[in-house]
Every structure is written in structure tokens, then in C-alpha cells.
Amino acid sequence: MTEELFRADAYLRECAAHVLRIEDGGGIVLDRTVFYPLGGGQAGDAGQLARDDGLVLAIADTRKAKDAQGVPLLEIVHLPAPGQEEVLAALKPGDAVHARVDWERRHKLMRFHTATHLLCRLVPHPVDGCSITPEYARLDFHMTDPLDKDLLSEGLAQLVAQAHAISVGAISEAELDANPSLVKSMSVQPPRGAGTIRTIRIGLGDGADHIDLQPCGGTHVANTAEIGPVVVTKIEKKSARTRRVVLGWAA
């Protein structure tokens, strides 16, 4: 399995690791990583794997490993950028490498992902679609009421400026069963079987005092002030019961 260092500390930019195996398609599986794999709507990380002898392999994307039937495994696959056949051929199982994430790109993903949690506070409806990239983020809300782009942008700006702390926590599966409203997504359920489920809390208050609390495996900033200037760039009616809200960086 791959030790997922980013779960406990999203600010880790690199780590020492060893190559467990190289898949037929060129994907590299490490014993530990700081790279977040595509999931929960958040894009997979990019960066590089570097060996002490100077060999450097650019990583374009990161995914969860799957078996032949498509069932996710407890491993993470680092996908190399095209055109690196000679570099890839020189990399062997057992090699020691430094896994270095593209921090500028990752930080944008962290900021946008946290902003989508703030949006869940402002639009208290179930989410039936999500996409988080370095350049934009979107949430599809299951609702029929109209939404105001400027009011949502103002609400986001206020929550960002209030500098709410963000913390990683955990709840038991029984606690989640007793509070099903904590799950905002209609299509993606938190993984079960480990006994506890990772949560992201915005604001340190209990009960109704916090800004948002929900199960989430993604990477987030430590304070809403770190999100910076984000605005709602578009609101679309995707279907009779779906409203899409798109976030972008303020000019």
C-alpha cells in the first residue's frame, strides 16, 4: 500500500520514498507520497520524482490504483508526462526517490477546494457534481431556486475575510449514520471500513457554531483567509433540478 502523507499534512511539498513497482503503462507506485490522487472532484497532483544521481521524471497526473476489475487498491499511481521513455526505463523497483509536488498548482487546488466548502455553507442544498482544477471549481447543486452571482461572491468574500480556522478531524461510522446530513454529495459517499471517517471543519465552534463540517479526503488550506480573492464567474441551469455554480480567481 502507499502511505498517504497528504492526508495528515496538506502542506508537505516533498518526501523520500521508494519505488514499489512500475506498471505496464508506465505508472509508478511508491511506498509513500505527498501526491494527491484524482478523487472527490479534486484533480490529481503533478510534480516530479527525482533520484539522487540526477535522474528526474516529470509527473503529469496522479490516480488511485485499480485491479483488473476496476476496484480501487490501497496504492497510488504517479503518471509520467509523455516523452520520457529513456528516463522511465532507467527507473527500477526499489529505487529511492524524492517525490516533489508542483506546489503552486497544488496550493490553487487547496484554495479552491476550501472555497467549495464555503459555497456549501452559502447554498445549503445537496451536491450532485463537483470539479476542482487549478483554474476553476464548480459545484452542481440539486435545487430549483434561482441563485444570485453577486450575492454569492459577496458571501464568499466575507467568509474568506473572517479568517476562519480549518481543521482535519474524524468521526466514527456510527456518528455519520446518526448525522447523515453531514454528507453533502449525492453521488460520492465517504469510504467505509476503516472505522473512522476523515472530516474537514471550517470554524472551531461546535454544533451550529462552525461554518461547515463534512466528510472529505481532499487537501485544504489552514485558514479561509489563505483562499484569497475568489468569485462566482457563472451560474448555469443544467437541468430542471440542477444549478451549476462556477468559481474563478478574481481579476
N, C-alpha and C positions, 0 to 999 in steps of 0.2 A: 504494500500500500504506500501511498505518498502522504507524508506528513504535511498538512496544510497550514503553514506558518501564518498566512494572511488572515486566518480566522481569528486569531488572538490579537494580532497587531497589524493593522492595515498600513502602517507607516514603514514597515520593513521594506527596504528597497532591494536588498540582495541577501543571499545566503550561500553557504557552502553546501554542496550536495554531491551525490554520486549517481551515475547513470545506471539504472536498473536494467533497461533494455531499450532497443531501438526497433520500432515496429516496421513492417514491410513498406508502409507508405512514407517512412522517414520520421515519424513522430517519436520524440524522446520522452521516456518515462524516468523520472527522478525519484529518489527516496524521500526527498523533501523539497519544498518550493515556496517561493513568495508570489508565484504567478497565480492569479485568479482565473479559473476556467469559466467559459461561457455558461451562464445559468441564471435563473431568476430574472431574466430580461437584461442582465448586465453583460456587456461584451467581454470576451476573454482578453487577457493581458498580452502585450507584446514586450520585447526586450531582447536579451541575448544570454547565451551560455558561453562562458569563457574558461579555457583551460590555462593552467599556469605557464605552459610553454608558448602562449601567444595565440593559440587557436581560438577563434571567436565565431560562433554560429548565431546568426540573427534569427530571432523567433518572431513570427508574424501573428500567431494566434495560439490560444490555449483552450483545450477541451477536456471533458471528462472521458476517461477510457471506457469502452464498452466491450462486452463479449460478443461472440458470433451471433447471438440472438438479439443484440442491441440493448442488453441490460447493463446499466452503469456499474462500473467497478470502482473500488476504492483507490484508484490511481488517476493521475493527471498527465495528459499528453501535451507536450510542447511541440508545436508545429513550426518547422523552419520556413523561412521565406524562400521563394523559388531561386534557382540558380546557384545553389551552394552544394552541389553534388560532391565535389572534392573534399570540402570541409566535413560534410556529413560522413563520408567514407572513412575519414581519419578518426572519428569519434567511436569509442568502443564501450561496451558494458563494463562497469567497474571504474571508469574514468572519474576522477574528481574534477568538478566544475564549480564555477561561481555563477549562480542564477541571478541576473540583474534585470529588474523590471524597468520598462520605459516609464519613469516616474511622472513626467509631465502629462503623458496620456492617462496613466492610472489616476492621478490626482483629479483630473477632469471627471473621470468616471465616478470617483468617490463623491465629488461635489454634486454632480447631477443626481446620483443615486439618493443622496441625503435629501436633495430638493424634492424628489418624488415622494418621499415620506411626508414632507411638509405639505405637499399638494393633497395627500390623503387626508390631512387634517382639515384643509380648506374645502375639500369636496368629499363629504362623508358618504360615499357610495361604493359598492363593490367594484373591484378592478377586474376586467376580463381581457387585458392585454397590456404588455409593457415592453419597452425597448429603451436601453440606456447605452449611448455611444459617447465618444469624446466631444462630439459637436452638437448633439441634441438629445433630448429624452422625451418620451411620450408615455402617457397612461391613457388607456381606454376605460372609461367609467360606464358601468351598467346603470343607465339613468335616462330619463326623458326630459328633465327640466333644462332650460337654457342656461348657459354659463356666460359670464362677462369676462373678457380677456383682461381688461384694465383692472377690474376689481381683484382678480386672482393675482395679477402681477403685484399690485399693492400689498395684498395679504402676504405674499411670499417675501417681499422686501421687508415688511415689518418683522416677520419671524426670523429672517436672517439677521437683521439688525439687533434683535433682542438677545443674541448670543446665547442660545440655549445649549447646554452641555449634552453630549451624546455618549451613551454608554452601551457596551455589549453585555448581555446577561443571558440567562437561561431559565426556562420553565419546564416543568415535567409534562409529560404527555397527558397526564390526568388533569393538570391545571389548564392545559389548552382545551381539552374536551369540555371543561367546565366553563370556558370563556371562548366559544367558537368565533365570536365577533372580532377577536384579535387577528384572525386571518383575513386580510383584505382581498387577496386574489381568489377569483372564482375558478381558475384553471390550474393553478400550481399550488399543491399542498405541501407543507413542511415535511421533510423526511422524518420518518419514524423508525424506531428500532434501537436507537442509541440510549433511550431512557430520558434524555433531556433534549430540548429544542432551543437553538440559539435565537436570541431576540435582540432587537435594536430599540432602545428607549431614547426619545428626544425630550429633554427636560427631566429633572431629577425628582419631581413630585410623584407621589403615589396616587392611585385611583385616577380621578378626573383631572388631577393637577398636572400630569405630564402632557406634552404636546402630541406625542404619538408613541405607541408601543405596538410592535408587531413582530412575528417570526420573520427572520431574514438572514440569509447566509452571505450577503454581499459585503463589499467594502464601503466604509463611510468615514467622513471627517469627524473630528472630535468635538466640534462646536459649529453651530449653524452660521456663525459669523464667517467661517472659513469658506462657505459656499460662494460668497461673493455675489456680484450682480447677475441674477438670472431673471428672465421674464417669460411670460407666456407669449409665444410667437404666433400661435394658431389654435383655433378651436374648430373642430370639424364634427359634423353629424355623420357618423359612419354607418349607422343603421337606425331603425326606429327606436331602439333602446340602447344605443351606444354613442357616447360623446367622447371624442379624442381631444386631449389637451397636450400640446407640444411645447416643450421648454427649450429655450436657447440662451446663449450668452448675450447680455445687454451690450449694445454698441458703446 
